[in-house]
Amino acid sequence: MPPKRIFISADHGLAIVYFLQSDVVKTLLDQGIEVVLLTDDALKEQVMSWFQRPGLIIEGLRLAQARAYEKT
C-alpha cells in the first residue's frame, strides 16, 4: 500500500516557517505520512535548505504557468 500523503498550500514566508516548525509536521512524518508543501516558486529552494527531512516534499505552486494557461 502506498504511503498516505497530505498536501499543504502555503505561500507566505512566516506561515510556512511556523507550520514547518510545529509539531503537526513532525507528528505526520513520524507516522509515515508524506507531507507535500506547495509554496511560491521563489521560496522553494530556501525552504528546502531550511527544512529538509525525509517524507517532506516541497514543490512550487507554478503560479506563472497557471496564469498563462488561464489566458489560453
FIVOLUM-503198 format. One record per residue: residue number from 1; x, y, z of N, C-alpha, C in turn. Coordinates in Angstrom, 3 decimals. Layout:
(NUM; (X; Y; Z); (X; Y; Z); (X; Y; Z)),
...
! end
This chain:
(1; (0.839; -1.167; 0.000); (0.000; 0.000; 0.000); (0.898; 1.248; 0.000)),
(2; (0.617; 2.212; -0.908); (1.446; 3.424; -0.935); (1.257; 4.250; 0.331)),
(3; (2.249; 5.067; 0.657); (2.122; 5.883; 1.875); (0.998; 6.903; 1.738)),
(4; (0.430; 7.259; 2.865); (-0.564; 8.333; 2.868); (0.175; 9.639; 2.636)),
(5; (-0.544; 10.590; 2.038); (0.094; 11.853; 1.681); (-0.881; 12.990; 1.953)),
(6; (-0.362; 14.081; 2.500); (-1.167; 15.271; 2.747); (-0.527; 16.435; 1.992)),
(7; (-1.372; 17.260; 1.374); (-0.902; 18.419; 0.624); (-1.257; 19.688; 1.389)),
(8; (-0.275; 20.571; 1.532); (-0.470; 21.846; 2.211); (-0.035; 22.947; 1.246)),
(9; (-0.882; 23.935; 1.050); (-0.540; 25.078; 0.211); (-0.289; 26.282; 1.112)),
(10; (0.926; 26.811; 1.047); (1.285; 27.971; 1.868); (2.280; 28.810; 1.081)),
(11; (1.948; 30.073; 0.857); (2.860; 30.905; 0.075); (3.367; 32.126; 0.837)),
(12; (3.085; 32.196; 2.108); (3.577; 33.313; 2.922); (4.727; 32.810; 3.784)),
(13; (5.861; 33.487; 3.736); (7.068; 33.025; 4.415); (6.891; 32.647; 5.868)),
(14; (6.273; 33.516; 6.663); (6.120; 33.212; 8.086); (5.155; 32.058; 8.318)),
(15; (4.109; 31.969; 7.527); (3.168; 30.856; 7.670); (3.877; 29.532; 7.422)),
(16; (4.746; 29.513; 6.434); (5.497; 28.297; 6.118); (6.413; 27.924; 7.276)),
(17; (7.164; 28.894; 7.765); (8.107; 28.637; 8.860); (7.371; 28.131; 10.094)),
(18; (6.308; 28.819; 10.494); (5.560; 28.397; 11.680); (4.979; 27.003; 11.498)),
(19; (4.441; 26.736; 10.327); (3.856; 25.422; 10.080); (4.922; 24.328; 10.134)),
(20; (6.043; 24.546; 9.468); (7.083; 23.517; 9.425); (7.772; 23.321; 10.769)),
(21; (7.752; 24.322; 11.631); (8.333; 24.181; 12.962); (7.349; 23.586; 13.962)),
(22; (6.114; 23.457; 13.573); (5.097; 22.966; 14.503); (5.215; 21.456; 14.700)),
(23; (4.577; 20.972; 15.733); (4.540; 19.529; 15.983); (3.657; 18.801; 14.986)),
(24; (2.831; 19.534; 14.255); (1.942; 18.903; 13.274); (2.762; 18.154; 12.229)),
(25; (3.742; 18.829; 11.647); (4.561; 18.204; 10.607); (5.354; 17.039; 11.180)),
(26; (5.990; 17.230; 12.312); (6.768; 16.160; 12.944); (5.893; 14.945; 13.220)),
(27; (4.702; 15.170; 13.740); (3.791; 14.066; 14.053); (3.387; 13.318; 12.793)),
(28; (3.029; 14.044; 11.742); (2.645; 13.400; 10.482); (3.797; 12.576; 9.920)),
(29; (4.988; 13.162; 9.866); (6.146; 12.452; 9.325); (6.508; 11.241; 10.178)),
(30; (6.430; 11.375; 11.491); (6.729; 10.252; 12.385); (5.745; 9.102; 12.208)),
(31; (4.535; 9.415; 11.743); (3.517; 8.387; 11.497); (3.627; 7.792; 10.091)),
(32; (4.631; 8.225; 9.330); (4.837; 7.688; 7.988); (3.994; 8.359; 6.917)),
(33; (3.414; 9.496; 7.235); (2.599; 10.233; 6.273); (3.495; 11.247; 5.566)),
(34; (3.486; 11.217; 4.234); (4.260; 12.192; 3.477); (3.556; 13.542; 3.516)),
(35; (4.325; 14.596; 3.646); (3.792; 15.956; 3.644); (4.341; 16.659; 2.406)),
(36; (3.432; 17.096; 1.536); (3.812; 17.836; 0.337); (3.427; 19.289; 0.563)),
(37; (4.419; 20.150; 0.595); (4.192; 21.576; 0.789); (4.273; 22.265; -0.562)),
(38; (3.192; 22.916; -0.945); (3.149; 23.693; -2.181); (3.357; 25.155; -1.806)),
(39; (4.406; 25.757; -2.360); (4.741; 27.123; -1.971); (5.173; 27.934; -3.182)),
(40; (5.362; 29.206; -2.976); (5.805; 30.107; -4.031); (7.116; 29.586; -4.615)),
(41; (7.215; 29.601; -5.930); (8.417; 29.084; -6.587); (9.687; 29.790; -6.117)),
(42; (9.595; 31.078; -5.824); (10.766; 31.843; -5.381); (11.255; 31.408; -4.000)),
(43; (10.390; 30.795; -3.212); (10.757; 30.360; -1.856); (11.181; 28.900; -1.778)),
(44; (10.921; 28.145; -2.816); (11.101; 26.686; -2.775); (12.502; 26.265; -2.322)),
(45; (13.537; 26.766; -2.982); (14.908; 26.354; -2.659); (15.293; 26.739; -1.231)),
(46; (14.893; 27.923; -0.823); (15.223; 28.392; 0.525); (14.542; 27.525; 1.581)),
(47; (13.273; 27.220; 1.376); (12.537; 26.384; 2.328); (13.149; 24.988; 2.374)),
(48; (13.532; 24.463; 1.214); (14.158; 23.134; 1.178); (15.455; 23.113; 1.982)),
(49; (16.233; 24.182; 1.897); (17.507; 24.201; 2.624); (17.298; 24.297; 4.133)),
(50; (16.216; 24.918; 4.562); (15.938; 25.061; 5.996); (15.310; 23.821; 6.603)),
(51; (14.433; 23.149; 5.873); (13.577; 22.132; 6.478); (13.664; 20.774; 5.792)),
(52; (14.787; 20.431; 5.220); (14.905; 19.154; 4.539); (14.777; 18.008; 5.536)),
(53; (13.875; 17.085; 5.226); (13.630; 15.941; 6.097); (12.967; 14.846; 5.267)),
(54; (13.306; 13.579; 5.500); (12.654; 12.503; 4.750); (11.134; 12.563; 4.923)),
(55; (10.426; 12.441; 3.814); (8.969; 12.462; 3.852); (8.375; 13.835; 3.633)),
(56; (9.213; 14.866; 3.667); (8.751; 16.230; 3.410); (9.150; 16.596; 1.983)),
(57; (8.154; 16.852; 1.159); (8.369; 17.174; -0.251); (7.924; 18.616; -0.464)),
(58; (8.793; 19.416; -1.039); (8.473; 20.825; -1.259); (8.418; 21.072; -2.760)),
(59; (7.280; 21.569; -3.218); (7.052; 21.832; -4.635); (6.600; 23.269; -4.826)),
(60; (6.901; 23.820; -5.989); (6.447; 25.161; -6.322); (4.990; 25.143; -6.763)),
(61; (4.308; 26.250; -6.546); (2.910; 26.376; -6.964); (2.779; 26.597; -8.471)),
(62; (3.826; 27.025; -9.120); (3.837; 27.283; -10.569); (2.727; 28.252; -10.972)),
(63; (2.609; 29.320; -10.208); (1.547; 30.295; -10.452); (1.690; 30.982; -11.803)),
(64; (2.906; 31.249; -12.248); (3.100; 31.898; -13.545); (2.561; 31.016; -14.671)),
(65; (2.837; 29.713; -14.598); (2.330; 28.798; -15.617); (0.812; 28.684; -15.543)),
(66; (0.267; 28.702; -14.346); (-1.188; 28.622; -14.188); (-1.861; 29.863; -14.776)),
(67; (-1.271; 31.022; -14.545); (-1.838; 32.258; -15.106); (-1.764; 32.245; -16.629)),
(68; (-0.653; 31.775; -17.181); (-0.512; 31.690; -18.637); (-1.536; 30.717; -19.215)),
(69; (-1.733; 29.597; -18.558); (-2.717; 28.608; -19.013); (-4.125; 29.188; -18.962)),
(70; (-4.408; 29.957; -17.922); (-5.730; 30.553; -17.757); (-6.067; 31.487; -18.924)),
(71; (-5.058; 32.140; -19.482); (-5.276; 33.100; -20.566); (-5.449; 32.436; -21.928)),
(72; (-5.208; 31.134; -22.022); (-5.339; 30.447; -23.321); (-6.743; 29.957; -23.553)),
! end
